[in-house]
Structure formats: structure tokens, C-alpha cells
Amino acid sequence: MILRLLVDPPAPAAWNMAVDEAMLTLGNAPTLRLYSWAPYAVSLGYFQRAADFADLPAGTTIVRRLTGGGAIHHGDELTFSLALDATLLPPSVAESYVLLHDAVVGTLAELGILSERVAAGHGQSPRPADRWCFASAGRDDLITPRGKLLGSAQRRIQQPRPRVLHHGSLVLQRPSLTPFVAAIADARHTDALLPDLRARLASNLARALELELVPGELTAAERALAAHLQVARYENPAFVQLR
């Protein structure tokens, strides 16, 4: 079975979230999507209260994710999303984090960046105590001595069949709203690193999933659904203010 690889240019927050939901919902080939954000934006976890972020600077782009967890300031980072049938991952959420995060640890090690997966502590929660995803690290999170380096969250659906959307945010440069995070720039200059990081991450995730990596593109149906979701859901203030 193949793992379809999408490498997308920087895009607005609402479009990024709409594409990921379309990939999850339509259930085509297992897909890994690598992308970034323009303009930079804050994504709220699905269960977070928008009122808790009333102190953000005026003009900050805010979007609500379909996945849970804490808020993330998406600045200079590599974001990846996996949309695939649940049967292609270990049966538990915790085991799936171990599989995917160990692939990221291996990727970074190949580039001379030391990180580790936390072996103890509280597990992943769709409703975390901290409002910011990177404020504290729990079990299976990815850290360096500087702090948390990778933020992840999942959404699981049962129809039309059990499916998983996994979001991961790998920080390149420390974003202004969350200066407490770790960043790849702590260990390496990131200017010329991104193409190699993308290629190695995609290869290692495919290997971990035992799938063959094949470059691809969105289908016409995925683009149409994403265009609808962008306006109807992710650009809709009512969805941002859902809680």
C-alpha cells in the first residue's frame, strides 16, 4: 500500500485545516501532507474556549482545529498531517504516538539534532490543563534540553470507517507568542535545512507505517470539499467561537 505525499506551499490557516479535514473525511489513499502557514496563525484545539485567548495581539489570525490538545502559534515550522485508516496505526492513541514520534526522533538524529521522547508523565489529552500545547511536555512528547519541540494531536472518526487525522508541528524558529518552546534553530541553522528535513521525515514516517512513499496531489473531490469547508467552517467566526 502506498503513502501519498503532498508537499504544499505556505497557505492560510483556514485552507490548511479544510484540506486536512477533506483528506480525513473522503478516505482516499493514506496521505502525509507537509505544509506551513501564511500568514502565521494560532490554532485552537477543538475543545478549547476562544475566550481564553482574548489577550492575543490584535490582528492575530485564529483558527479552530479539528484535532484536540492545546493552542499552537504556527510560525516558522514544518507542519505535517497524516490522514489514514485506523487499521494502519497501532490500536491505541498512545501506541500511535510512540510509533510516529520515534520516527521524528530518528529523522532529527540523522540531521545531527538530538531529541528524545518523554517516557513518563501524563498522557495525551484532548483537553489539556495548559492553554498552549508547548507549555509543558507529557508522556510521549518530543523534547530537547530547551523544551518541547514537537506538538501533536489526533482526531478519530468512525464513519465511513475508522479513520485518524494526526497533526504534528515541528518548530524551526521560536514563535513570538510562545518563546518557551524548543526549536531546531537551537541546534542547526534552518535556512537550507527544510528540503532535507521534509524528505527525511516523509521517508521515516513511511517506513514506520510500512508504506511505500509516492508523491501525489489532492483529488478534485478533496479540493472541492476543502473549498467548501474553508468558507463554511474554518473562516466562520461561529466555528472559532464554538466554545
Summary of the structure (lengths in Angstrom):
residues: 243
radius of gyration: 16.6
end to end distance: 39.2
largest distance: 46.4
contacts: 812
relative contact order: 0.23
helix: 33%
strand: 26%
